[in-house]
């Protein structure tokens, strides 16, 4: 009996501590009512304030660099100075920014991700006000080997469907395709939308092959290697990952309650898995706002995909360069909380304001597009093929026609049917 009473008392104490932690977070961030999970009560010691410790560590790092870095190397001093500037900005942002939608591995991690997005946007704004030649010269600051025109590479020279040609078409970018669509599946969390996006991107590659030679691929490269092999594998594994965490029962225990070393290590590793999981049910035909919202979401995803190809082409950065990989990794981190905030704004009628992560990512993608438009003047002189113009005009007409039918004609001609469909979609979402 005493053991049961102790467990009950311990549970009550933990519940009180958890409630106190949540109440403290709400007092600290009263303008963040969108998400109720602000801290993870199972690892309380991780969430204690550490501002003085961070301050001491930061100043110690500055002192070391100031005393022991060679002061005669101007380029090295500039790089260390910019790194210190970015470090201060990230640390201050982690302390002052509001929490986002995620609490694992720690809310401070995602505040740091938002700070990196702000830094990247500031760099893009600076780049936007430079000339194209200056922009290419700026790339040499990161790597002196850059700043040279890239050789044009086309994948559509020999399109005979043979084993040798298929083998020659398999390179490191096959893995990149699969990993990319695994990441997009975690962001989109919808099987149908992932497949639609995958096919749309291949159609965009066909449409833009006259501007970017590496989009000029063989038909089997587009559909067999890309869509039905690499993209399928990434989408399949990503959606299985989503299904696992969607169906998983979350019973998080405090690390102090676990007695074995193996159990404590397992619990520590679980800190890097989601605390909870939200399945996205987009329901694009339920109302016109949903329909417009899903199209805008798709446009943002395609922008994130296409921007990197145009930027590396205009700034003369090879596809395999670390800068390209870093940009893709950062965009993935930016997109995870952004998609969650976008979905909340999209599906929750009580949410009146878009989250900071989502707002910042939209600004970033649009700024990248503006740089492409500015630097692309005089680069892409060949006009769009007539077939491409006709095809996308028909797609636009079909989207407009469907929206008129679904949201104007159907409610007037069959109001009862429209009401029942809306109720059914709302029940699925709820």
C-alpha positions as CSV (number, residue, x, y, z in Angstrom):
1,X,0.0,0.0,0.0
2,X,2.8,2.4,0.9
3,X,4.4,1.8,-2.6
4,X,1.2,2.7,-4.3
5,X,0.7,5.8,-2.2
6,X,4.3,6.9,-3.0
7,X,3.7,6.5,-6.7
8,X,0.5,8.5,-6.5
9,X,2.2,11.2,-4.5
10,X,5.1,11.3,-7.1
11,X,2.6,11.5,-10.0
12,X,0.8,14.3,-8.2
13,X,4.0,16.2,-7.7
14,X,5.0,15.7,-11.3
15,X,1.6,16.9,-12.5
16,X,2.0,20.0,-10.3
17,X,5.4,20.7,-11.7
18,X,4.2,20.2,-15.3
19,X,1.2,22.6,-14.7
20,X,3.6,25.1,-13.1
21,X,5.9,24.9,-16.0
22,X,3.1,25.4,-18.6
23,X,1.7,28.3,-16.5
24,X,5.2,29.9,-16.4
25,X,5.6,29.6,-20.2
26,X,2.2,31.1,-20.8
27,X,3.1,34.1,-18.6
28,X,6.4,34.4,-20.5
29,X,4.7,34.1,-23.9
30,X,1.1,35.4,-23.6
31,X,0.8,36.0,-27.3
32,X,1.3,32.4,-28.3
33,X,-2.1,30.8,-27.7
34,X,-1.9,28.6,-30.8
35,X,0.0,25.7,-29.2
36,X,-0.6,24.4,-25.7
37,X,2.5,22.3,-25.4
38,X,5.2,24.7,-24.4
39,X,7.5,22.4,-22.3
40,X,8.1,18.8,-21.8
41,X,7.6,17.9,-18.1
42,X,9.3,14.6,-18.3
43,X,12.8,16.2,-18.5
44,X,12.4,19.2,-16.3
45,X,16.1,19.9,-15.8
46,X,16.5,20.5,-19.5
47,X,14.0,23.3,-19.3
48,X,15.5,25.3,-16.5
49,X,16.9,28.7,-17.5
50,X,20.5,28.7,-18.5
51,X,21.0,32.3,-19.7
52,X,23.9,33.1,-17.4
53,X,25.7,29.8,-18.4
54,X,25.2,30.7,-22.1
55,X,26.5,34.2,-21.5
56,X,29.7,32.9,-19.8
57,X,30.3,30.4,-22.6
58,X,29.7,33.0,-25.3
59,X,32.1,35.6,-23.7
60,X,34.7,32.9,-23.2
61,X,34.6,32.0,-26.8
62,X,35.0,35.6,-27.8
63,X,37.9,36.0,-25.5
64,X,39.7,33.0,-26.9
65,X,39.2,34.2,-30.5
66,X,40.3,37.7,-29.7
67,X,43.5,36.6,-28.0
68,X,44.6,33.7,-30.0
69,X,43.5,34.3,-33.7
70,X,46.1,35.8,-35.9
71,X,45.2,39.5,-36.2
72,X,47.3,40.0,-39.4
73,X,45.0,37.9,-41.6
74,X,42.2,40.2,-42.6
75,X,40.1,37.6,-44.4
76,X,40.2,35.3,-41.4
77,X,39.4,38.1,-39.1
78,X,36.4,39.0,-41.2
79,X,35.1,35.4,-41.2
80,X,35.5,35.1,-37.4
81,X,33.8,38.5,-36.9
82,X,30.8,37.5,-39.0
83,X,30.6,34.1,-37.3
84,X,30.7,35.9,-33.9
85,X,28.0,38.3,-35.1
86,X,25.7,35.4,-36.2
87,X,26.4,33.6,-33.0
88,X,25.3,36.5,-30.9
89,X,22.2,37.0,-33.0
90,X,21.2,33.3,-32.6
91,X,21.9,33.3,-28.8
92,X,19.8,36.4,-28.3
93,X,17.0,35.0,-30.5
94,X,17.0,31.8,-28.6
95,X,16.5,33.7,-25.4
96,X,14.0,36.3,-26.6
97,X,12.0,34.6,-29.4
98,X,8.6,33.0,-28.7
99,X,8.2,29.3,-28.7
100,X,7.0,27.6,-31.9
101,X,4.8,24.6,-32.5
102,X,7.4,21.9,-31.5
103,X,9.0,21.2,-28.2
104,X,11.3,18.3,-29.2
105,X,14.3,18.1,-28.9
106,X,13.8,21.4,-27.1
107,X,11.9,24.6,-27.8
108,X,15.2,26.5,-27.8
109,X,16.3,24.4,-30.8
110,X,13.4,25.6,-32.9
111,X,13.9,29.2,-31.7
112,X,17.5,28.8,-33.0
113,X,16.1,27.5,-36.3
114,X,13.9,30.6,-36.6
115,X,17.0,32.7,-35.9
116,X,18.9,31.0,-38.7
117,X,16.0,31.7,-41.1
118,X,16.2,35.4,-40.2
119,X,20.0,35.4,-40.8
120,X,19.5,33.7,-44.1
121,X,16.8,36.2,-45.1
122,X,19.1,39.1,-44.1
123,X,21.8,37.6,-46.4
124,X,19.4,37.3,-49.2
125,X,18.2,40.9,-48.8
126,X,21.9,42.0,-49.0
127,X,22.4,39.9,-52.1
128,X,19.3,41.3,-53.7
129,X,20.9,44.8,-53.7
130,X,24.1,43.6,-55.4
131,X,24.9,43.1,-59.1
132,X,25.1,39.7,-60.6
133,X,28.9,39.8,-60.9
134,X,29.2,41.0,-57.3
135,X,26.9,38.2,-56.2
136,X,29.1,35.6,-57.8
137,X,32.1,37.2,-56.2
138,X,30.4,37.0,-52.8
139,X,30.3,33.2,-53.3
140,X,34.1,33.1,-53.3
141,X,34.0,34.4,-49.7
142,X,32.6,31.0,-48.8
143,X,34.9,29.0,-51.1
144,X,37.7,30.5,-53.3
145,X,37.1,27.8,-55.9
146,X,33.7,29.3,-56.8
147,X,33.2,32.3,-59.0
148,X,33.8,30.3,-62.2
149,X,31.3,29.5,-65.0
150,X,29.9,26.0,-64.6
151,X,30.1,23.5,-67.5
152,X,26.6,22.8,-69.0
153,X,25.5,19.2,-68.3
154,X,22.5,17.6,-70.0
155,X,21.1,14.2,-69.1
156,X,19.1,13.8,-72.3
157,X,21.8,13.2,-74.9
158,X,21.3,9.4,-75.2
159,X,17.8,8.4,-74.4
160,X,17.8,4.8,-75.6
161,X,16.3,2.6,-72.8
162,X,19.2,0.2,-72.2
163,X,20.7,-1.2,-69.0
164,X,24.0,0.7,-69.6
165,X,22.2,4.1,-70.1
166,X,20.1,3.5,-67.0
167,X,23.2,2.6,-65.0
168,X,25.0,5.7,-66.3
169,X,22.0,7.8,-65.2
170,X,22.4,6.6,-61.5
171,X,24.5,8.9,-59.5
172,X,24.5,10.6,-56.0
173,X,21.5,12.6,-57.0
174,X,19.4,9.4,-57.0
175,X,19.9,9.3,-53.2
176,X,19.3,13.0,-53.0
177,X,15.9,12.5,-54.8
178,X,14.8,9.8,-52.3
179,X,16.0,11.8,-49.2
180,X,14.3,14.9,-50.6
181,X,10.9,13.3,-51.0
182,X,11.3,11.6,-47.6
183,X,11.7,15.1,-46.1
184,X,8.8,16.5,-48.1
185,X,6.6,13.6,-46.9
186,X,7.3,14.6,-43.3
187,X,6.4,18.2,-44.2
188,X,3.3,17.6,-46.3
189,X,2.0,14.4,-44.4
190,X,-0.4,13.5,-47.2
191,X,0.1,10.7,-49.7
192,X,-2.0,12.2,-52.5
193,X,-0.5,15.6,-52.2
194,X,3.0,14.1,-52.3
195,X,2.3,12.3,-55.5
196,X,0.7,15.3,-57.1
197,X,3.7,17.4,-56.2
198,X,6.1,14.8,-57.5
199,X,4.4,14.7,-60.9
200,X,4.0,18.5,-61.1
201,X,7.7,18.9,-60.5
202,X,8.6,16.6,-63.3
203,X,6.2,18.6,-65.6
204,X,8.0,21.8,-64.5
205,X,11.3,20.2,-65.4
206,X,10.0,19.5,-68.9
207,X,8.7,23.1,-69.1
208,X,12.0,24.7,-68.0
209,X,14.4,22.5,-69.8
210,X,15.1,25.3,-72.3
211,X,16.4,27.5,-69.4
212,X,18.3,24.9,-67.3
213,X,20.2,22.2,-69.3
214,X,20.2,19.8,-66.4
215,X,16.4,19.6,-66.6
216,X,16.8,18.1,-70.0
217,X,16.4,14.5,-69.1
218,X,15.3,11.3,-70.9
219,X,11.7,10.2,-70.5
220,X,12.8,7.1,-68.5
221,X,14.9,9.3,-66.3
222,X,11.9,11.5,-65.5
223,X,9.3,8.8,-64.9
224,X,11.1,5.5,-64.1
225,X,14.2,6.7,-62.2
226,X,12.7,9.8,-60.6
227,X,8.9,9.4,-60.1
228,X,8.4,5.7,-59.8
229,X,11.7,4.8,-58.1
230,X,13.4,7.5,-56.1
231,X,10.4,9.7,-55.4
232,X,8.2,6.7,-54.7
233,X,10.8,5.3,-52.2
234,X,11.1,8.6,-50.4
235,X,7.3,9.1,-50.2
236,X,6.7,5.6,-49.1
237,X,9.2,5.6,-46.3
238,X,8.2,9.1,-45.2
239,X,4.5,8.3,-45.1
240,X,5.2,5.1,-43.2
241,X,7.2,7.3,-40.7
242,X,4.2,9.6,-40.4
243,X,1.8,6.7,-40.0
244,X,4.0,5.2,-37.2
245,X,4.0,8.4,-35.2
246,X,0.3,9.1,-35.9
247,X,-0.8,5.7,-34.5
248,X,1.8,5.6,-31.7
249,X,0.6,5.9,-28.1
250,X,2.7,8.5,-26.4
251,X,3.3,7.6,-22.7
252,X,6.3,9.7,-21.8
253,X,8.0,8.8,-18.5
254,X,10.3,11.1,-16.6
255,X,13.9,10.0,-16.9
256,X,14.2,9.9,-13.1
257,X,11.4,7.3,-13.0
258,X,13.4,4.9,-15.2
259,X,15.6,2.6,-13.1
260,X,17.9,0.9,-15.7
261,X,20.8,2.5,-17.6
262,X,19.4,1.2,-20.9
263,X,16.0,2.6,-20.2
264,X,17.5,6.0,-19.4
265,X,19.6,6.0,-22.6
266,X,16.5,5.0,-24.6
267,X,14.5,7.8,-23.0
268,X,17.3,10.3,-23.8
269,X,17.3,9.2,-27.4
270,X,13.5,9.6,-27.6
271,X,14.0,13.3,-26.8
272,X,14.8,13.6,-30.5
273,X,11.5,12.1,-31.6
274,X,8.1,14.0,-31.7
275,X,6.4,14.6,-28.4
276,X,3.1,14.3,-30.3
277,X,2.0,14.1,-33.9
278,X,-0.6,16.0,-35.9
279,X,-1.9,14.3,-39.1
280,X,-2.7,16.8,-41.8
281,X,-6.2,16.5,-43.4
282,X,-6.2,19.2,-46.0
283,X,-9.8,18.8,-47.4
284,X,-9.2,21.2,-50.3
285,X,-12.8,21.0,-51.6
286,X,-14.5,21.8,-48.3
287,X,-14.5,25.5,-48.9
288,X,-12.9,28.1,-51.2
289,X,-10.4,29.2,-48.6
290,X,-9.1,25.6,-48.3
291,X,-8.8,25.4,-52.1
292,X,-6.8,28.6,-52.4
293,X,-4.7,27.7,-49.4
294,X,-3.7,24.3,-50.8
295,X,-2.8,25.9,-54.1
296,X,-0.7,28.5,-52.4
297,X,1.0,25.8,-50.3
298,X,1.8,23.8,-53.5
299,X,3.3,27.0,-55.1
300,X,5.5,27.5,-52.0
301,X,6.8,23.9,-52.3
302,X,7.5,24.3,-56.0
303,X,9.3,27.6,-55.3
304,X,11.5,25.9,-52.7
305,X,12.3,23.2,-55.2
306,X,13.0,25.4,-58.2
307,X,14.8,28.3,-56.5
308,X,17.8,26.1,-55.6
309,X,18.3,25.1,-59.3
310,X,18.2,28.7,-60.5
311,X,20.3,30.1,-57.7
312,X,23.2,27.6,-58.2
313,X,23.0,28.2,-62.0
314,X,23.1,32.0,-61.7
315,X,25.7,32.2,-58.9
316,X,27.9,29.5,-60.4
317,X,27.7,27.0,-57.5
318,X,28.1,23.3,-58.5
319,X,25.2,21.0,-57.5
320,X,27.4,18.9,-55.3
321,X,28.8,21.8,-53.4
322,X,28.4,22.1,-49.6
323,X,26.5,25.4,-50.0
324,X,23.7,23.7,-51.9
325,X,23.5,20.9,-49.4
326,X,23.4,23.4,-46.5
327,X,20.7,25.4,-48.2
328,X,18.5,22.3,-48.7
329,X,19.1,21.2,-45.1
330,X,18.2,24.6,-43.7
331,X,15.1,24.8,-45.9
332,X,14.0,21.4,-44.5
333,X,14.4,22.6,-40.9
334,X,12.6,25.9,-41.7
335,X,9.8,24.0,-43.4
336,X,8.9,21.6,-40.6
337,X,7.5,24.1,-38.1
338,X,6.4,26.4,-41.0
339,X,4.1,23.6,-42.4
340,X,2.7,23.0,-38.9
341,X,1.9,26.7,-38.5
342,X,0.5,27.0,-42.0
343,X,-1.8,24.0,-41.4
344,X,-3.0,25.6,-38.1
345,X,-3.8,28.8,-39.9
346,X,-5.3,27.0,-42.8
347,X,-7.6,24.6,-40.9
348,X,-8.3,26.4,-37.6
349,X,-10.9,29.1,-37.9
350,X,-9.9,30.5,-34.5
351,X,-6.3,31.0,-35.6
352,X,-6.2,34.6,-36.8
353,X,-2.5,35.1,-37.3
354,X,0.2,33.1,-39.2
355,X,3.1,31.8,-37.1
356,X,6.5,33.4,-37.2
357,X,8.2,30.4,-38.8
358,X,5.7,30.3,-41.7
359,X,5.8,34.0,-42.3
360,X,9.6,34.0,-42.3
361,X,9.8,31.1,-44.7
362,X,7.4,32.7,-47.2
363,X,9.4,35.9,-47.1
364,X,12.6,33.9,-47.7
365,X,11.2,32.0,-50.7
366,X,9.9,35.2,-52.3
367,X,13.3,37.0,-51.7
368,X,15.0,34.1,-53.4
369,X,12.6,34.5,-56.4
370,X,13.4,38.2,-56.6
371,X,17.1,37.5,-56.7
372,X,16.5,35.0,-59.5
373,X,14.4,37.5,-61.5
374,X,17.0,40.2,-61.1
375,X,20.1,38.1,-61.8
376,X,18.3,36.2,-64.6
377,X,18.0,39.3,-66.8
378,X,19.8,38.5,-70.1
379,X,20.5,34.9,-69.0
380,X,17.4,33.1,-70.3
381,X,16.7,34.6,-73.6
382,X,15.0,31.7,-75.3
383,X,11.2,32.1,-75.2
384,X,8.9,29.4,-73.7
385,X,7.9,26.8,-76.2
386,X,4.4,27.1,-77.5
387,X,3.4,23.7,-76.2
388,X,4.5,24.7,-72.6
389,X,2.4,27.9,-72.8
390,X,-0.7,26.1,-74.0
391,X,-0.3,23.3,-71.5
392,X,0.0,25.5,-68.4
393,X,-2.8,27.8,-69.8
394,X,-5.1,24.7,-69.9
395,X,-4.0,23.8,-66.3
396,X,-4.9,27.3,-65.1
397,X,-8.2,27.2,-66.9
398,X,-9.0,23.8,-65.4
399,X,-8.2,25.1,-61.9
400,X,-10.4,28.2,-62.4
401,X,-13.2,26.1,-63.9
402,X,-13.2,23.6,-61.1
403,X,-13.3,26.3,-58.5
404,X,-16.3,28.0,-60.2
405,X,-18.1,24.7,-60.4
406,X,-17.3,23.5,-56.9
407,X,-17.8,26.7,-55.0
408,X,-20.3,28.8,-57.1
409,X,-22.5,26.4,-59.2
410,X,-22.7,23.4,-56.9
411,X,-24.0,25.4,-53.8
412,X,-26.6,27.0,-55.9
413,X,-27.7,24.0,-57.9
414,X,-27.5,21.3,-55.2
415,X,-27.4,23.1,-51.8
416,X,-28.3,20.0,-49.8
417,X,-25.5,18.0,-51.4
418,X,-23.0,20.8,-50.7
419,X,-24.1,20.9,-47.1
420,X,-23.7,17.2,-46.6
421,X,-20.3,17.1,-48.2
422,X,-19.1,20.0,-46.0
423,X,-20.4,18.3,-42.8
424,X,-18.7,15.0,-43.8
425,X,-15.4,16.8,-44.4
426,X,-15.7,18.7,-41.2
427,X,-16.4,15.5,-39.3
428,X,-13.2,13.9,-40.7
429,X,-11.1,16.9,-39.8
430,X,-12.5,17.0,-36.2
